[in-house]
Amino acid sequence: IDITATGSIKRRDVMTRSGARPGDLVYVTGTIGAALAGLQMLKSGAPDPDADCVQHYLRPAPRVRPGQLIARNRAASACIDLSDGLADGVARLAESGGVGITVEAAALPIAQAARRWLEAHTSQAVDAAVSGGDDYELLLTVRPRRRGRLKAALLHGGVAFTQIGVCTADRTVQLKAADGTLTALPHGFTHFR
């Protein structure tokens, strides 16, 4: 089945991937990792899978309303959804904006149930949560002077948000551990690979 949708949108309501600049702050809405954990639970036949994680995978809730509010008040310099995972979103925002991004591992809002599952069933829980897809959260960059606009939009949109990093001039996409160690950000889901 092929589907084509056409339409129009006001220029003010459009957010692109290409507006990030060095010094911009990087935020994510909601939590990450729950959909991946839910999928793994279903695949493993776990006798008592966590209902929240499984529901997060089976019935995703895209952040449409918060996205509209962020666009209307021009809070974000760049934005992407996390259908293919945080790592993929970070790489795409960095590439489109011609910037690097450093993500703070300790700041990542990994859902608690997902963290428990991933720590018990994978060797690298943070890498798994960053690489997993189907979270449908928003990843955005924000000029420091526009943080208030972002806060107002997301409060009205009824969604939590977390600053997870910063855009840099060196075009390197990396993960910063709590001890300050920098490593390459794991790869996210890539179609047709």
C-alpha positions in Angstrom: 0.0 0.0 0.0 1.3 3.4 -0.9 -0.1 6.5 0.7 0.5 10.1 -0.3 -0.7 13.0 1.8 -0.7 16.6 0.7 -1.6 19.8 2.4 -0.5 23.2 3.5 0.8 24.7 6.7 1.5 28.2 7.9 5.2 29.0 7.8 5.0 29.9 11.5 3.9 26.4 12.4 6.8 24.6 10.7 9.7 23.2 12.6 12.7 21.8 10.6 15.7 19.7 11.5 18.2 22.2 10.2 18.1 25.1 12.6 20.5 23.9 15.4 23.5 26.1 16.1 26.5 25.7 18.5 25.4 26.6 22.0 21.8 25.5 21.5 20.5 23.3 24.3 19.2 19.9 23.5 15.9 18.7 25.1 13.7 15.6 24.8 10.1 15.3 25.8 8.8 12.4 28.0 11.0 9.4 28.5 12.9 7.0 26.3 13.4 3.2 26.3 9.9 2.0 27.2 8.9 0.9 23.7 12.2 -1.0 23.3 11.7 -2.7 26.6 8.1 -3.5 25.8 9.1 -5.1 22.5 11.8 -7.1 24.1 9.3 -8.3 26.8 6.8 -9.4 24.2 9.5 -11.2 22.1 10.9 -13.0 25.2 7.5 -14.3 26.3 8.2 -12.8 29.8 5.6 -14.3 32.1 4.8 -10.9 33.7 5.8 -8.2 31.3 5.5 -4.6 32.5 2.2 -3.3 31.3 3.4 0.3 30.9 6.3 -0.7 28.6 4.2 -3.1 26.5 1.5 -0.5 26.1 4.1 2.1 25.2 5.2 -0.1 22.4 1.8 -1.3 21.2 0.0 2.1 21.5 2.5 4.9 21.0 1.3 8.4 21.7 3.0 10.9 19.4 3.6 14.4 20.9 1.4 16.2 18.3 -0.1 18.9 20.6 3.2 19.8 22.3 4.9 20.0 18.9 2.2 22.4 17.7 2.7 24.6 20.7 6.5 24.6 20.4 6.2 25.6 16.7 3.6 28.3 17.3 5.7 30.1 20.0 9.0 29.5 18.1 10.7 27.9 21.0 12.8 25.4 19.1 15.5 26.0 16.6 15.3 22.4 15.3 13.1 19.4 16.0 12.6 15.8 15.1 10.4 12.9 16.4 12.0 9.9 17.9 10.3 7.2 15.9 13.7 5.7 15.1 15.3 6.4 18.5 17.2 9.1 20.2 20.6 8.2 18.6 19.1 8.5 15.2 17.4 11.8 16.0 20.5 13.3 17.5 22.5 12.3 14.4 20.0 13.8 12.0 19.7 17.1 13.9 23.5 17.4 14.1 23.9 16.6 10.4 21.1 18.9 9.2 22.3 21.8 11.4 26.0 21.3 10.7 26.8 21.0 14.4 28.0 18.4 16.9 25.9 17.3 19.9 27.1 16.1 23.2 24.5 14.1 25.1 24.8 13.7 28.9 24.2 10.0 29.8 23.2 10.9 33.4 20.5 13.3 32.2 18.7 10.8 29.9 15.1 10.3 31.0 14.9 6.5 30.7 11.6 5.2 31.9 12.1 3.4 35.3 10.5 0.1 34.2 12.5 0.2 31.0 15.7 0.8 32.9 15.1 -2.1 35.2 14.4 -4.4 32.2 17.3 -3.2 30.1 19.8 -3.5 33.0 18.6 -7.0 33.6 18.6 -8.1 30.0 21.3 -6.1 28.2 24.9 -5.4 28.9 24.6 -1.7 28.1 21.2 -0.3 29.3 21.9 3.3 28.3 23.1 2.4 24.8 20.0 0.2 24.3 17.7 3.0 25.4 19.4 5.5 23.2 19.4 3.2 20.2 15.8 1.8 20.6 13.0 3.3 18.5 9.3 3.7 18.7 9.4 6.3 21.6 7.7 9.0 19.5 9.0 11.7 21.7 10.3 15.0 20.4 14.0 15.9 20.3 14.6 19.6 20.0 17.3 22.2 20.1 16.6 25.6 21.8 18.5 28.8 21.9 19.3 29.5 25.6 17.4 32.8 25.5 14.2 30.9 24.4 14.1 28.3 27.3 11.1 30.2 28.8 9.1 29.8 25.6 9.8 26.1 25.6 8.8 25.7 29.2 5.5 27.6 28.6 4.7 25.5 25.5 5.4 22.2 27.2 3.5 23.1 30.4 0.4 23.9 28.3 1.0 20.7 26.3 1.1 18.7 29.5 4.3 16.9 28.9 7.6 16.6 30.8 10.8 17.6 29.2 14.5 17.2 30.0 17.7 19.0 28.9 20.0 16.2 27.8 22.8 18.0 26.1 24.2 20.9 24.1 25.1 21.6 20.4 28.8 22.1 19.7 30.8 23.5 16.8 33.0 20.5 16.2 30.3 18.3 14.5 31.1 15.3 16.7 28.0 13.4 18.1 29.0 11.9 21.4 27.7 10.5 24.7 29.3 11.9 27.9 29.4 9.5 30.9 28.9 10.7 34.5 32.7 10.6 34.9 33.3 12.9 31.9 34.3 10.1 29.5 33.3 10.9 25.9 32.3 8.0 23.5 30.6 8.0 20.2 26.9 7.9 20.4 25.5 4.5 19.5 23.8 4.1 16.2 20.0 4.3 16.1 17.6 2.4 13.8 18.4 2.9 10.1 15.9 1.9 7.4 17.1 -0.2 4.5 20.3 -1.3 6.1 
